[in-house]
């Protein structure tokens, strides 16, 4: 006599989660069921993450985003709604992956409207290129999408912020000067700031008459004759005071 083993079917995710929802809070089986459903659906989450590969993000990073979204989907799933778990979890995970690209991947802060317009502009550009056998102008893309030209130009420019080029990259793509070597220069105003910081205590030590004469000569651009008339001193005396004051200030500035 042949004995046939009775086939047992594994409970579905819906059945497991329904069983979980029937258990009281704090029951140890709730955590076990949660872990089982997550583990059984990790492969699905990874397949969804793979759809977004090739867009500048590592697959492992995308898989992590998808796995976290799967955990949230398991925790938020309501078995009483009688919706298939995959029908609930798949849009949830895909939405999390899209939000990851929209919010976390951009190298600079860009408004949400511009982020959402970028893919539309890219799709329209591709479609028009196929139709006309050439790259369309920005104005043609704007007409195709029925939006303002400035919006198209802003969307095109914003894509440069998606993956900004490192300043330590060589424009030639290999050995050679880096981009950082071709931009920027020493700001000459730093020297002026340093000189002013050195002069400030020296100016504070000047006698009021010497400081007044210096201000009239340097800032008011008055001649020595005009300063002499203003202060009641002789021009020779004004010249001597100015020379002494400037010599004292020069010694205050280190070489």
PASEBA-1860 file (N, C-alpha, C; in nm, 3 decimals):
! residues 255
1> XXXXXXXX> 0.086/-0.118/0.000/0.000/0.000/0.000/0.090/0.124/0.000 ~ 0.058/0.218/-0.090/0.138/0.340/-0.099/0.075/0.450/-0.016 ~ 0.157/0.514/0.063/0.107/0.622/0.149/0.154/0.754/0.087 ~ 0.061/0.839/0.055/0.092/0.970/-0.002/0.100/1.073/0.110 ~ 0.211/1.146/0.115/0.224/1.251/0.216/0.129/1.366/0.184 ~ 0.066/1.414/0.283/-0.030/1.523/0.263/0.045/1.654/0.242 ~ 0.007/1.722/0.135/0.074/1.848/0.102/0.026/1.959/0.195 ~ 0.121/2.034/0.246/0.085/2.149/0.329/0.125/2.276/0.256
9> XXXXXXXX> 0.039/2.371/0.251/0.068/2.499/0.184/0.104/2.602/0.290 ~ 0.207/2.678/0.254/0.250/2.784/0.346/0.146/2.896/0.347 ~ 0.118/2.954/0.462/0.021/3.064/0.468/0.073/3.185/0.390 ~ -0.017/3.255/0.327/0.019/3.374/0.249/0.050/3.489/0.344 ~ 0.105/3.596/0.285/0.135/3.715/0.365/0.009/3.773/0.425 ~ -0.101/3.771/0.345/-0.228/3.823/0.395/-0.276/3.743/0.517 ~ -0.265/3.609/0.508/-0.309/3.524/0.618/-0.223/3.547/0.743 ~ -0.092/3.558/0.722/-0.004/3.581/0.836/-0.035/3.714/0.904
17> XXXXXXXX> -0.053/3.817/0.822/-0.077/3.949/0.880/-0.216/3.958/0.942 ~ -0.310/3.882/0.888/-0.443/3.876/0.950/-0.432/3.810/1.088 ~ -0.349/3.705/1.094/-0.327/3.637/1.222/-0.259/3.732/1.321 ~ -0.163/3.810/1.269/-0.095/3.907/1.356/-0.194/4.007/1.415 ~ -0.283/4.059/1.328/-0.376/4.162/1.374/-0.475/4.109/1.476 ~ -0.495/3.978/1.478/-0.587/3.921/1.575/-0.522/3.902/1.712 ~ -0.390/3.906/1.715/-0.318/3.887/1.841/-0.317/4.018/1.921 ~ -0.318/4.008/2.052/-0.315/4.130/2.134/-0.179/4.198/2.126
25> XXXXXXXX> -0.173/4.331/2.146/-0.043/4.401/2.146/0.051/4.339/2.249 ~ 0.178/4.328/2.211/0.277/4.272/2.301/0.291/4.123/2.294 ~ 0.204/4.056/2.217/0.214/3.911/2.204/0.343/3.875/2.128 ~ 0.420/3.779/2.177/0.549/3.747/2.112/0.535/3.702/1.968 ~ 0.422/3.642/1.932/0.405/3.594/1.794/0.390/3.709/1.695 ~ 0.353/3.826/1.740/0.340/3.941/1.648/0.476/3.974/1.586 ~ 0.579/3.977/1.668/0.714/4.007/1.617/0.762/3.896/1.525 ~ 0.731/3.771/1.557/0.775/3.658/1.474/0.709/3.664/1.338
33> XXXXXXXX> 0.577/3.691/1.336/0.505/3.700/1.208/0.558/3.817/1.126 ~ 0.581/3.929/1.190/0.634/4.047/1.120/0.766/4.014/1.052 ~ 0.858/3.951/1.127/0.989/3.915/1.071/0.975/3.817/0.956 ~ 0.882/3.723/0.965/0.863/3.624/0.860/0.814/3.688/0.731 ~ 0.715/3.777/0.742/0.661/3.843/0.622/0.768/3.931/0.557 ~ 0.845/4.000/0.639/0.952/4.085/0.584/1.054/3.999/0.510 ~ 1.097/3.892/0.572/1.199/3.806/0.511/1.150/3.744/0.381 ~ 1.023/3.703/0.377/0.969/3.639/0.257/0.951/3.737/0.142
41> XXXXXXXX> 0.948/3.867/0.169/0.924/3.967/0.063/1.046/4.053/0.033 ~ 1.160/4.023/0.095/1.281/4.101/0.066/1.324/4.086/-0.079 ~ 1.306/3.967/-0.137/1.343/3.948/-0.278/1.259/4.038/-0.368 ~ 1.131/4.052/-0.336/1.045/4.141/-0.414/1.093/4.285/-0.404 ~ 1.129/4.327/-0.284/1.176/4.463/-0.264/1.304/4.488/-0.344 ~ 1.393/4.390/-0.347/1.518/4.406/-0.422/1.490/4.413/-0.573 ~ 1.393/4.335/-0.621/1.357/4.342/-0.764/1.306/4.482/-0.799 ~ 1.229/4.540/-0.711/1.179/4.675/-0.736/1.294/4.776/-0.735
49> XXXXXXXX> 1.387/4.758/-0.644/1.503/4.848/-0.639/1.585/4.838/-0.766 ~ 1.593/4.716/-0.824/1.672/4.696/-0.945/1.615/4.774/-1.064 ~ 1.486/4.803/-1.061/1.426/4.883/-1.169/1.488/5.023/-1.176 ~ 1.537/5.072/-1.063/1.589/5.209/-1.057/1.742/5.212/-1.066 ~ 1.803/5.096/-1.094/1.949/5.092/-1.107/1.992/5.166/-1.234 ~ 2.116/5.209/-1.236/2.169/5.278/-1.352/2.137/5.425/-1.357 ~ 2.090/5.481/-1.245/2.057/5.624/-1.243/2.152/5.701/-1.152 ~ 2.267/5.644/-1.126/2.366/5.714/-1.045/2.373/5.671/-0.901
57> XXXXXXXX> 2.283/5.582/-0.858/2.284/5.533/-0.721/2.327/5.387/-0.718 ~ 2.401/5.347/-0.615/2.442/5.208/-0.600/2.319/5.121/-0.572 ~ 2.319/5.002/-0.629/2.206/4.911/-0.611/2.185/4.878/-0.464 ~ 2.293/4.861/-0.389/2.280/4.826/-0.248/2.210/4.938/-0.171 ~ 2.237/5.063/-0.207/2.169/5.175/-0.141/2.020/5.174/-0.174 ~ 1.988/5.145/-0.300/1.848/5.138/-0.341/1.778/5.021/-0.273 ~ 1.849/4.908/-0.260/1.790/4.792/-0.194/1.760/4.823/-0.048 ~ 1.845/4.903/0.014/1.821/4.940/0.153/1.698/5.029/0.164
65> XXXXXXXX> 1.683/5.123/0.073/1.563/5.208/0.073/1.438/5.122/0.055 ~ 1.445/5.027/-0.039/1.330/4.940/-0.064/1.299/4.853/0.058 ~ 1.403/4.802/0.125/1.382/4.717/0.242/1.316/4.795/0.355 ~ 1.360/4.917/0.377/1.299/5.000/0.481/1.152/5.029/0.449 ~ 1.124/5.052/0.319/0.985/5.076/0.279/0.902/4.950/0.298 ~ 0.961/4.834/0.272/0.890/4.708/0.294/0.853/4.692/0.442 ~ 0.945/4.723/0.530/0.917/4.713/0.674/0.800/4.804/0.712 ~ 0.801/4.927/0.659/0.691/5.018/0.689/0.559/4.966/0.632
73> XXXXXXXX> 0.565/4.906/0.512/0.444/4.852/0.451/0.387/4.738/0.536 ~ 0.474/4.653/0.589/0.429/4.543/0.675/0.363/4.599/0.801 ~ 0.425/4.701/0.859/0.373/4.758/0.983/0.240/4.831/0.962 ~ 0.220/4.888/0.843/0.100/4.968/0.818/-0.012/4.890/0.750 ~ 0.018/4.771/0.706/-0.082/4.693/0.634/-0.198/4.657/0.727 ~ -0.319/4.677/0.677/-0.439/4.645/0.752/-0.508/4.527/0.686 ~ -0.499/4.411/0.750/-0.556/4.290/0.690/-0.707/4.299/0.677 ~ -0.770/4.382/0.756/-0.916/4.394/0.751/-0.963/4.455/0.619
81> XXXXXXXX> -0.876/4.523/0.549/-0.914/4.584/0.420/-0.923/4.482/0.309 ~ -0.870/4.360/0.334/-0.875/4.249/0.238/-0.814/4.287/0.102 ~ -0.704/4.358/0.109/-0.627/4.394/-0.011/-0.505/4.303/-0.016 ~ -0.472/4.245/-0.133/-0.350/4.164/-0.141/-0.229/4.243/-0.094 ~ -0.144/4.175/-0.018/-0.030/4.247/0.039/0.058/4.309/-0.068 ~ 0.083/4.236/-0.176/0.170/4.291/-0.281/0.107/4.413/-0.347 ~ -0.026/4.413/-0.360/-0.094/4.528/-0.420/-0.077/4.652/-0.334 ~ -0.059/4.632/-0.204/-0.037/4.744/-0.114/0.112/4.779/-0.105
89> XXXXXXXX> 0.197/4.677/-0.099/0.339/4.700/-0.073/0.415/4.753/-0.194 ~ 0.381/4.704/-0.314/0.458/4.744/-0.433/0.450/4.895/-0.456 ~ 0.330/4.958/-0.462/0.327/5.104/-0.479/0.396/5.177/-0.364 ~ 0.386/5.122/-0.244/0.449/5.183/-0.128/0.601/5.187/-0.145 ~ 0.660/5.076/-0.190/0.805/5.067/-0.206/0.851/5.152/-0.324 ~ 0.778/5.145/-0.436/0.814/5.225/-0.553/0.808/5.374/-0.520 ~ 0.706/5.414/-0.445/0.696/5.554/-0.403/0.814/5.597/-0.319 ~ 0.859/5.508/-0.229/0.975/5.541/-0.146/1.101/5.557/-0.232
97> XXXXXXXX> 1.118/5.471/-0.333/1.234/5.482/-0.421/1.230/5.611/-0.502 ~ 1.113/5.648/-0.549/1.101/5.773/-0.625/1.131/5.893/-0.536 ~ 1.080/5.890/-0.412/1.108/6.000/-0.320/1.256/6.008/-0.286 ~ 1.321/5.892/-0.282/1.465/5.891/-0.257/1.539/5.968/-0.366 ~ 1.503/5.942/-0.490/1.568/6.014/-0.601/1.529/6.162/-0.600 ~ 1.406/6.190/-0.562/1.359/6.329/-0.564/1.421/6.413/-0.453 ~ 1.437/6.353/-0.334/1.473/6.433/-0.218/1.615/6.412/-0.169 ~ 1.671/6.292/-0.185/1.797/6.260/-0.119/1.917/6.254/-0.213
105> XXXXXXXX> 1.895/6.242/-0.341/2.005/6.217/-0.434/2.063/6.346/-0.491 ~ 1.983/6.452/-0.496/2.030/6.576/-0.557/2.146/6.634/-0.477 ~ 2.247/6.682/-0.550/2.364/6.740/-0.485/2.337/6.877/-0.427 ~ 2.234/6.946/-0.476/2.199/7.078/-0.425/2.048/7.084/-0.406 ~ 2.005/7.179/-0.324/1.862/7.193/-0.299/1.795/7.255/-0.422 ~ 1.697/7.183/-0.475/1.620/7.228/-0.591/1.472/7.213/-0.556 ~ 1.391/7.308/-0.600/1.249/7.304/-0.566/1.184/7.178/-0.622 ~ 1.078/7.135/-0.554/1.011/7.012/-0.594/0.952/7.024/-0.735
113> XXXXXXXX> 0.897/7.141/-0.768/0.836/7.158/-0.901/0.940/7.140/-1.011 ~ 1.061/7.190/-0.988/1.167/7.177/-1.088/1.211/7.031/-1.099 ~ 1.220/6.962/-0.985/1.258/6.819/-0.987/1.157/6.738/-1.067 ~ 1.029/6.769/-1.049/0.925/6.692/-1.119/0.918/6.728/-1.267 ~ 0.957/6.852/-1.301/0.955/6.892/-1.441/1.071/6.833/-1.519 ~ 1.183/6.808/-1.451/1.301/6.756/-1.520/1.275/6.631/-1.601 ~ 1.214/6.524/-1.543/1.186/6.403/-1.621/1.093/6.429/-1.739 ~ 0.998/6.521/-1.724/0.908/6.552/-1.836/0.985/6.617/-1.951
121> XXXXXXXX> 1.075/6.707/-1.916/1.157/6.772/-2.019/1.248/6.669/-2.086 ~ 1.305/6.578/-2.008/1.393/6.476/-2.065/1.315/6.384/-2.159 ~ 1.194/6.344/-2.117/1.112/6.256/-2.201/1.071/6.327/-2.330 ~ 1.033/6.455/-2.318/0.993/6.531/-2.437/1.111/6.550/-2.531 ~ 1.229/6.575/-2.476/1.349/6.591/-2.559/1.378/6.463/-2.636 ~ 1.366/6.349/-2.567/1.391/6.220/-2.633/1.288/6.196/-2.743 ~ 1.161/6.224/-2.714/1.055/6.201/-2.813/1.074/6.288/-2.936 ~ 1.104/6.417/-2.916/1.124/6.508/-3.028/1.249/6.471/-3.108
129> XXXXXXXX> 1.350/6.423/-3.040/1.473/6.381/-3.110/1.445/6.264/-3.202 ~ 1.361/6.169/-3.156/1.325/6.055/-3.239/1.242/6.099/-3.360 ~ 1.154/6.195/-3.339/1.067/6.240/-3.447/1.142/6.320/-3.553 ~ 1.235/6.405/-3.510/1.296/6.501/-3.602/1.438/6.465/-3.641 ~ 1.494/6.362/-3.579/1.628/6.320/-3.613/1.736/6.417/-3.569 ~ 1.705/6.499/-3.473/1.803/6.595/-3.418/1.758/6.635/-3.279 ~ 1.849/6.694/-3.205/1.815/6.741/-3.070/1.727/6.866/-3.082 ~ 1.614/6.870/-3.015/1.526/6.986/-3.026/1.580/7.105/-2.947
137> XXXXXXXX> 1.542/7.224/-2.990/1.577/7.344/-2.915/1.487/7.353/-2.792 ~ 1.530/7.431/-2.697/1.453/7.446/-2.573/1.314/7.502/-2.602 ~ 1.305/7.593/-2.700/1.175/7.650/-2.735/1.080/7.544/-2.790 ~ 1.135/7.449/-2.866/1.051/7.342/-2.921/1.000/7.250/-2.809 ~ 1.084/7.225/-2.711/1.041/7.144/-2.597/0.932/7.216/-2.520 ~ 0.948/7.348/-2.504/0.847/7.427/-2.433/0.713/7.423/-2.506 ~ 0.717/7.434/-2.639/0.593/7.427/-2.717/0.529/7.289/-2.706 ~ 0.612/7.185/-2.708/0.560/7.048/-2.699/0.491/7.022/-2.566
145> XXXXXXXX> 0.548/7.076/-2.458/0.490/7.057/-2.325/0.389/7.164/-2.288 ~ 0.378/7.267/-2.374/0.286/7.379/-2.349/0.319/7.449/-2.217 ~ 0.447/7.476/-2.197/0.490/7.550/-2.079/0.583/7.662/-2.124 ~ 0.616/7.751/-2.032/0.701/7.865/-2.065/0.845/7.819/-2.093 ~ 0.912/7.892/-2.181/1.050/7.860/-2.215/1.139/7.868/-2.091 ~ 1.114/7.967/-2.004/1.196/7.982/-1.884/1.188/7.858/-1.794 ~ 1.071/7.793/-1.791/1.057/7.672/-1.710/1.144/7.559/-1.766 ~ 1.146/7.547/-1.898/1.228/7.443/-1.961/1.375/7.470/-1.935
153> XXXXXXXX> 1.418/7.594/-1.951/1.558/7.628/-1.928/1.598/7.604/-1.783 ~ 1.507/7.637/-1.690/1.535/7.614/-1.548/1.548/7.465/-1.519 ~ 1.459/7.384/-1.579/1.464/7.239/-1.558/1.593/7.181/-1.615 ~ 1.633/7.227/-1.734/1.757/7.177/-1.794/1.878/7.214/-1.709 ~ 1.880/7.337/-1.660/1.992/7.382/-1.580/1.997/7.310/-1.446 ~ 1.880/7.277/-1.392/1.875/7.213/-1.260/1.938/7.076/-1.260 ~ 1.937/7.008/-1.376/1.995/6.874/-1.381/2.144/6.876/-1.357 ~ 2.207/6.993/-1.370/2.349/7.003/-1.337/2.372/6.989/-1.187
161> XXXXXXXX> 2.266/7.015/-1.108/2.277/7.003/-0.963/2.251/6.861/-0.916 ~ 2.206/6.773/-1.007/2.177/6.635/-0.967/2.304/6.563/-0.926 ~ 2.406/6.576/-1.005/2.535/6.516/-0.973/2.643/6.620/-1.004 ~ 2.663/6.719/-0.915/2.762/6.822/-0.944/2.902/6.762/-0.958 ~ 2.977/6.816/-1.052/3.110/6.766/-1.080/3.206/6.808/-0.969 ~ 3.287/6.715/-0.923/3.383/6.745/-0.816/3.489/6.842/-0.867 ~ 3.527/6.935/-0.780/3.632/7.030/-0.816/3.769/6.962/-0.825 ~ 3.778/6.840/-0.775/3.903/6.766/-0.784/3.909/6.676/-0.907
169> XXXXXXXX> 3.816/6.699/-1.002/3.813/6.622/-1.126/3.890/6.696/-1.234 ~ 3.961/6.621/-1.314/4.033/6.681/-1.427/3.936/6.697/-1.544 ~ 3.929/6.816/-1.607/3.839/6.834/-1.722/3.866/6.736/-1.834 ~ 3.991/6.691/-1.845/4.026/6.597/-1.952/3.985/6.454/-1.920 ~ 3.939/6.432/-1.795/3.895/6.300/-1.757/4.008/6.208/-1.715 ~ 4.127/6.259/-1.705/4.241/6.176/-1.664/4.339/6.260/-1.586 ~ 4.468/6.236/-1.612/4.570/6.313/-1.544/4.572/6.455/-1.599 ~ 4.604/6.547/-1.515/4.609/6.685/-1.558/4.559/6.777/-1.449
177> XXXXXXXX> 4.557/6.908/-1.476/4.513/7.003/-1.375/4.367/6.977/-1.336 ~ 4.337/6.995/-1.209/4.201/6.977/-1.161/4.123/7.106/-1.179 ~ 3.989/7.093/-1.176/3.904/7.210/-1.195/3.931/7.318/-1.091 ~ 3.963/7.275/-0.968/3.984/7.372/-0.862/4.105/7.461/-0.890 ~ 4.198/7.411/-0.975/4.315/7.491/-1.010/4.283/7.601/-1.111 ~ 4.169/7.590/-1.178/4.136/7.687/-1.282/4.039/7.794/-1.235 ~ 3.993/7.784/-1.112/3.897/7.884/-1.062/3.949/7.940/-0.931 ~ 3.903/8.057/-0.900/3.940/8.118/-0.773/4.078/8.180/-0.776
185> XXXXXXXX> 4.101/8.269/-0.685/4.230/8.335/-0.673/4.239/8.394/-0.532 ~ 4.358/8.433/-0.495/4.375/8.495/-0.363/4.308/8.632/-0.365 ~ 4.220/8.656/-0.272/4.149/8.783/-0.264/4.241/8.888/-0.205 ~ 4.271/8.990/-0.286/4.360/9.095/-0.240/4.307/9.174/-0.123 ~ 4.175/9.165/-0.100/4.118/9.241/0.011/4.158/9.185/0.146 ~ 4.206/9.059/0.149/4.252/9.003/0.276/4.368/9.085/0.332 ~ 4.458/9.127/0.242/4.572/9.207/0.286/4.525/9.340/0.344 ~ 4.421/9.398/0.284/4.368/9.524/0.335/4.311/9.505/0.475
193> XXXXXXXX> 4.241/9.395/0.494/4.183/9.366/0.626/4.293/9.350/0.729 ~ 4.399/9.276/0.693/4.509/9.256/0.786/4.576/9.389/0.822 ~ 4.593/9.476/0.722/4.655/9.605/0.748/4.569/9.690/0.841 ~ 4.438/9.686/0.818/4.350/9.764/0.905/4.353/9.713/1.048 ~ 4.359/9.581/1.062/4.363/9.523/1.197/4.493/9.561/1.268 ~ 4.603/9.570/1.192/4.731/9.610/1.251/4.733/9.760/1.284 ~ 4.667/9.837/1.198/4.670/9.983/1.217/4.577/10.030/1.328 ~ 4.471/9.955/1.356/4.370/10.001/1.452/4.431/10.036/1.588
201> XXXXXXXX> 4.510/9.950/1.650/4.567/9.989/1.780/4.667/10.103/1.769 ~ 4.741/10.109/1.655/4.837/10.217/1.637/4.766/10.351/1.622 ~ 4.656/10.353/1.549/4.577/10.477/1.534/4.520/10.521/1.668 ~ 4.482/10.424/1.750/4.423/10.458/1.881/4.526/10.525/1.972 ~ 4.655/10.496/1.948/4.759/10.555/2.032/4.803/10.693/1.987 ~ 4.756/10.739/1.871/4.793/10.872/1.823/4.726/10.980/1.908 ~ 4.796/11.093/1.915/4.737/11.209/1.982/4.620/11.260/1.899 ~ 4.520/11.322/1.961/4.402/11.369/1.886/4.439/11.461/1.771
209> XXXXXXXX> 4.538/11.551/1.791/4.575/11.642/1.682/4.636/11.566/1.566 ~ 4.722/11.470/1.594/4.784/11.392/1.487/4.679/11.310/1.412 ~ 4.584/11.252/1.487/4.478/11.172/1.423/4.391/11.261/1.334 ~ 4.360/11.383/1.380/4.277/11.475/1.302/4.347/11.515/1.174 ~ 4.477/11.546/1.182/4.552/11.586/1.063/4.558/11.469/0.963 ~ 4.576/11.349/1.015/4.583/11.232/0.928/4.450/11.209/0.856 ~ 4.339/11.225/0.927/4.208/11.207/0.866/4.185/11.310/0.757 ~ 4.220/11.435/0.783/4.202/11.539/0.682/4.288/11.513/0.559
217> XXXXXXXX> 4.407/11.458/0.578/4.497/11.435/0.464/4.457/11.311/0.385 ~ 4.426/11.200/0.456/4.402/11.072/0.388/4.258/11.059/0.341 ~ 4.162/11.092/0.427/4.021/11.068/0.393/3.954/11.190/0.328 ~ 3.988/11.312/0.377/3.927/11.431/0.318/4.005/11.482/0.198 ~ 4.125/11.423/0.174/4.208/11.460/0.059/4.243/11.609/0.059 ~ 4.265/11.663/0.176/4.300/11.805/0.186/4.450/11.822/0.166 ~ 4.488/11.934/0.107/4.630/11.963/0.090/4.688/12.008/0.224 ~ 4.822/12.010/0.229/4.886/12.053/0.353/4.853/12.198/0.383
225> XXXXXXXX> 4.840/12.281/0.282/4.805/12.422/0.302/4.665/12.433/0.362 ~ 4.572/12.351/0.311/4.435/12.355/0.364/4.432/12.305/0.508 ~ 4.512/12.204/0.539/4.515/12.151/0.676/4.574/12.257/0.770 ~ 4.681/12.325/0.721/4.744/12.429/0.803/4.643/12.539/0.834 ~ 4.567/12.580/0.734/4.466/12.685/0.756/4.358/12.637/0.851 ~ 4.321/12.509/0.845/4.215/12.454/0.929/4.260/12.440/1.074 ~ 4.388/12.404/1.095/4.437/12.377/1.231/4.510/12.497/1.293 ~ 4.543/12.599/1.213/4.617/12.714/1.266/4.765/12.687/1.281
233> XXXXXXXX> 4.815/12.585/1.215/4.956/12.553/1.218/5.021/12.595/1.087 ~ 5.154/12.600/1.087/5.224/12.631/0.963/5.226/12.506/0.875 ~ 5.241/12.530/0.745/5.245/12.416/0.654/5.364/12.327/0.685 ~ 5.480/12.387/0.724/5.597/12.309/0.756/5.570/12.219/0.878 ~ 5.499/12.276/0.977/5.468/12.198/1.096/5.374/12.082/1.062 ~ 5.275/12.109/0.976/5.182/12.004/0.932/5.258/11.894/0.858 ~ 5.351/11.934/0.772/5.429/11.835/0.696/5.511/11.748/0.790 ~ 5.571/11.811/0.893/5.653/11.734/0.987/5.567/11.637/1.069
241> XXXXXXXX> 5.451/11.682/1.113/5.361/11.596/1.190/5.312/11.478/1.106 ~ 5.278/11.504/0.981/5.233/11.396/0.894/5.341/11.292/0.872 ~ 5.464/11.341/0.849/5.575/11.249/0.826/5.601/11.163/0.949 ~ 5.600/11.222/1.065/5.623/11.147/1.188/5.510/11.045/1.213 ~ 5.387/11.088/1.186/5.273/10.999/1.209/5.276/10.880/1.114 ~ 5.305/10.904/0.986/5.310/10.795/0.889/5.424/10.699/0.919 ~ 5.540/10.752/0.962/5.652/10.664/0.997/5.614/10.574/1.114 ~ 5.543/10.630/1.212/5.502/10.550/1.327/5.403/10.440/1.286
249> XXXXXXX> 5.313/10.471/1.193/5.216/10.372/1.150/5.282/10.263/1.065 ~ 5.382/10.300/0.988/5.449/10.199/0.904/5.518/10.095/0.990 ~ 5.573/10.138/1.100/5.641/10.042/1.188/5.541/9.947/1.255 ~ 5.416/9.985/1.259/5.314/9.901/1.323/5.269/9.787/1.232 ~ 5.298/9.800/1.100/5.257/9.697/1.006/5.375/9.605/0.981 ~ 5.365/9.475/1.015/5.476/9.382/0.990/5.499/9.361/0.842 ~ 5.623/9.340/0.804/5.656/9.318/0.664/5.613/9.177/0.622
END
